[in-house]
Amino acid sequence: MNRRIQITLLVLLCMIIQASVVRADLIFEPQDSFYKKHKDACEYVNRVYVVNGYGGETDVYDSPGSAEKVMTIQNRETYYISFVYTDKKNVKWGFVEDSQENGGWVPMDYMYPVYDSQSFYEEYKEKITSKGGVVPNVTKGDVIYGWKYPGSETKFKIEIMEDSFDYGSEFTDEEGMHWGNVGYYMGNKDFWVCIDEPENPDLPVREINRDIAEAPEKIPGVHETSSVRSKAGNIRLVAVLVGLIAAVTGFAVWKFYGKPR
């Protein structure tokens, strides 16, 4: 094999390795002008949230602190938030997009996280140990199940590609079942496997608290939500119309009946 072919094969190998690394760590950044200017100040959160606006909805703005509304989103809808920006008034803003790729920034006080692995960690962090290990009796070619959190409703299949399967931290549930947390494996991030029964897809579902805290009526430094603003606007419009009708009626009465004959 001549030197030119060797160099070509080496370059191709480097490209394949680089592409694999990029796919593993790829983060899709918003095509948003504010984000591009402030990306270093934005925190990557990568979570799904439920809309929890005051009055049943909340506005999405062109940029944090802006008065320009991009769209209005309704309570109970869910949106993926990639990045969060904290402004000078300590208000947190999350970047959201709808199905038509309309994107903007929403106050995080009007968004509530869908229960996930991070929620589980926050609730049970005192019972999660840093003890890692290897899931026993699991080897290459086996199919096991990953869970968003121990006992979650959501699960997915994982085909083992190595001779063993590692986990980084451990949790023991109320029934004595052991669970291991995995940071990343084959495109899946931050999930759990049942160490005792990794191949069992029918494990009991954990009961979680799904109550959502009441949204604040106002957030300092944030414009009123559309529901509040629209109600106030309607009241003002009605008042103006009533005043106008009264003025026109009064003028008509004066014109036809008030003039001396």
C-alpha positions in Angstrom: 0.0 0.0 0.0 1.6 3.3 -1.1 1.9 6.4 1.1 -0.9 8.3 -0.6 -3.5 5.5 0.0 -2.3 5.3 3.7 -2.8 9.0 4.2 -6.2 8.9 2.5 -7.4 6.1 4.7 -6.1 7.9 7.8 -8.0 11.0 6.9 -11.2 9.0 6.4 -10.7 7.3 9.7 -10.3 10.7 11.5 -13.4 12.0 9.8 -15.4 9.0 10.9 -14.2 9.3 14.5 -14.9 13.0 14.5 -18.4 12.5 13.1 -19.1 10.0 15.8 -18.0 12.4 18.6 -20.1 15.2 17.1 -23.2 13.0 17.0 -22.7 11.9 20.6 -22.3 15.4 22.0 -24.4 17.4 19.5 -26.5 20.2 21.0 -28.9 22.0 18.7 -28.6 25.7 19.3 -31.5 28.1 18.6 -31.4 30.1 15.4 -32.3 33.2 17.4 -30.6 36.6 17.3 -30.8 37.2 21.1 -29.3 33.8 21.8 -26.5 34.3 19.3 -25.5 37.5 21.1 -25.8 36.1 24.6 -25.0 32.4 24.2 -22.2 32.5 26.7 -24.7 33.7 29.4 -27.4 31.0 28.5 -27.7 27.8 30.5 -28.4 24.5 28.7 -31.3 22.9 30.5 -32.7 20.4 27.9 -36.1 19.7 29.6 -39.8 19.7 28.8 -42.1 22.1 30.6 -45.9 22.5 31.1 -47.3 26.0 30.5 -48.5 27.4 33.8 -49.4 31.1 33.1 -51.5 33.3 35.2 -55.0 33.5 33.8 -54.7 30.4 31.6 -52.0 31.5 29.2 -48.7 33.4 28.9 -47.0 35.4 26.2 -43.7 34.5 24.5 -41.5 37.5 23.7 -39.0 38.4 21.0 -36.3 38.6 23.6 -36.0 38.7 27.4 -37.5 41.9 28.7 -38.9 42.9 25.3 -42.4 44.2 24.9 -42.7 42.6 21.4 -45.0 39.5 21.7 -44.2 36.6 19.3 -47.0 34.3 20.3 -49.3 33.2 23.2 -49.2 29.7 24.6 -51.9 28.0 26.6 -51.8 26.3 30.0 -51.3 22.5 30.0 -49.5 22.6 26.7 -45.9 21.2 26.8 -42.8 22.8 25.3 -39.2 21.8 25.1 -36.8 24.4 26.5 -33.2 24.2 25.4 -31.6 27.2 27.0 -32.4 29.6 29.9 -31.2 33.1 30.2 -31.2 35.1 33.5 -31.5 38.8 33.1 -30.2 41.6 35.3 -33.4 41.6 37.4 -32.8 37.8 38.1 -35.8 36.8 35.9 -35.2 33.5 34.1 -36.3 33.3 30.5 -36.5 30.0 28.5 -36.4 29.7 24.7 -39.4 27.9 23.2 -40.5 27.0 19.7 -43.9 25.9 18.4 -44.6 23.3 15.6 -44.4 26.2 13.0 -40.9 27.0 14.3 -42.0 30.3 15.8 -39.5 30.9 18.6 -39.2 33.3 21.5 -38.5 33.7 25.2 -41.0 33.0 28.0 -40.6 33.7 31.8 -39.7 30.5 33.5 -42.0 31.4 36.4 -44.8 30.5 34.0 -43.4 27.1 33.1 -43.4 24.0 35.2 -41.0 21.1 34.5 -42.4 17.7 33.4 -41.3 15.2 36.0 -38.1 13.6 34.7 -34.8 12.2 35.9 -33.7 15.6 37.2 -37.0 16.0 39.1 -36.4 12.6 40.7 -32.9 13.5 41.7 -34.1 16.7 43.3 -36.7 14.8 45.3 -34.6 11.9 46.3 -31.0 13.2 46.3 -30.5 12.3 49.9 -31.2 8.6 49.1 -29.1 8.5 45.9 -25.5 7.2 46.5 -22.5 7.9 44.3 -21.8 4.1 44.3 -21.4 2.9 40.7 -21.0 -0.6 39.3 -21.8 -3.1 36.6 -25.3 -4.5 36.0 -24.9 -8.3 36.6 -25.6 -11.0 34.0 -25.9 -8.4 31.2 -23.6 -8.9 28.2 -23.3 -8.0 24.5 -26.5 -8.6 22.5 -28.9 -8.5 25.5 -31.8 -6.2 25.5 -32.6 -4.3 28.7 -34.9 -1.4 29.5 -34.1 2.2 30.4 -36.4 4.4 32.5 -36.7 8.2 32.8 -36.6 7.6 36.5 -37.1 4.6 38.8 -40.6 3.3 38.2 -41.5 5.9 35.5 -44.3 5.4 33.0 -41.8 5.9 30.1 -39.4 3.2 29.2 -37.3 2.2 26.1 -35.3 -0.7 24.9 -31.5 -0.7 25.0 -29.4 -3.2 23.0 -26.1 -3.9 24.8 -23.2 -3.3 22.5 -20.3 -4.2 24.9 -19.5 -7.1 27.1 -20.8 -5.3 30.2 -23.1 -2.4 31.2 -22.0 0.2 33.7 -23.9 2.7 35.8 -22.7 5.7 37.8 -24.9 6.1 40.9 -27.5 4.0 42.8 -30.9 4.2 44.4 -32.9 1.7 46.4 -36.7 2.1 46.1 -39.4 1.4 48.7 -39.7 -2.2 47.6 -36.0 -2.8 48.0 -35.3 -2.8 44.2 -31.9 -1.4 43.2 -31.6 1.1 40.3 -28.6 2.5 38.6 -28.3 5.9 36.8 -26.6 6.1 33.5 -25.3 9.4 32.2 -25.1 8.5 28.5 -25.4 5.4 26.4 -26.0 5.1 22.6 -27.8 8.4 22.3 -29.8 8.1 25.5 -28.9 10.6 28.3 -29.6 10.5 32.0 -31.7 7.5 32.5 -32.1 4.6 35.0 -31.9 0.8 34.7 -33.2 -1.7 37.3 -30.1 -3.5 38.5 -32.1 -6.4 39.9 -34.4 -7.0 36.8 -32.9 -5.1 33.8 -34.8 -7.1 31.2 -38.2 -6.7 32.9 -40.5 -4.1 31.1 -43.4 -4.5 33.6 -42.0 -3.0 36.8 -44.4 -1.1 39.1 -45.1 2.5 38.3 -44.0 5.0 40.9 -46.7 7.5 42.1 -45.5 11.0 41.8 -46.9 14.4 42.9 -48.2 16.1 39.7 -49.6 19.2 41.5 -48.5 22.4 39.8 -47.9 25.5 41.9 -50.1 28.5 41.3 -48.6 30.9 38.9 -47.7 34.4 40.2 -50.0 37.2 39.0 -47.1 39.5 38.1 -43.3 39.1 37.7 -41.2 42.2 38.3 -39.6 43.2 35.0 -42.0 41.2 32.9 -44.9 42.6 30.9 -48.4 41.5 31.9 -49.6 38.2 30.4 -51.9 38.4 27.5 -54.9 37.2 29.4 -54.6 40.0 32.0 -53.7 42.6 29.4 -56.6 41.6 27.1 -59.1 41.8 29.9 -57.9 45.3 30.8 -57.9 46.3 27.2 -61.5 45.0 26.8 -62.6 47.1 29.8 -60.9 50.2 28.4 -62.5 49.5 24.9 -65.9 49.1 26.4 -65.5 52.3 28.5 -64.5 54.2 25.4 -67.4 52.9 23.3 -69.9 53.7 26.1 -68.5 57.2 26.4 -68.6 57.6 22.6 -72.2 56.4 22.4 -73.2 58.7 25.2 -71.6 61.7 23.5 -73.2 60.9 20.1 -76.6 60.4 21.8 -76.3 63.6 23.8 -75.3 65.5 20.6 -78.3 64.0 18.7 -80.7 64.9 21.5 -79.3 68.4 21.7 -79.4 68.9 17.9 -83.0 67.8 17.5 -84.6 68.7 20.8 -82.4 71.1 22.5 -82.3 74.0 19.9 -84.9 76.8 20.5 -87.6 76.6 17.9 
